Amino acid sequence: MDDSSMVGLLGRVTGTVGPGLVGEVIVRIRGGAEHFLAHSASPGVRMELGTVVTVIEYLPPRTVYVAPAYDS
């Protein structure tokens, strides 16, 4: 998979993402859904379970940096 193909995809937080935490997100990709370890793309931003996020950066093989997709 090409690194840029992950950037911009939407996912949902399945393990809290935030400062000092390595969270988890599920992203629909390759005809299914896959889990990735996740870090916040913005320092100090915490994302709780169920938050819809956008992938900002992908670090192969299973790590992404994410930001909330919608303003609260």
C-alpha positions, 0 to 999 in steps of 0.5 A: 500500500502506498503511504499517501493512500491512507492520508485523508481516510476517515476512521473511528476511535476504538481506544482513546487517543490523546496526550501520553496515550497510544490509542487505536482507530479502525479505518475502512480500507482494502475492501474491509476495516483494519485497526491501527495504533493511533496518535493525536496529530495535534498536541494536547487534543484528546479523542474519546471512543467513537470519535470520527477522525481523519488520517493525517499521516501514516507510518507503515505498517500499522501507525497513524496520526489522526485529527477529529474529522468534525468540530464538536 
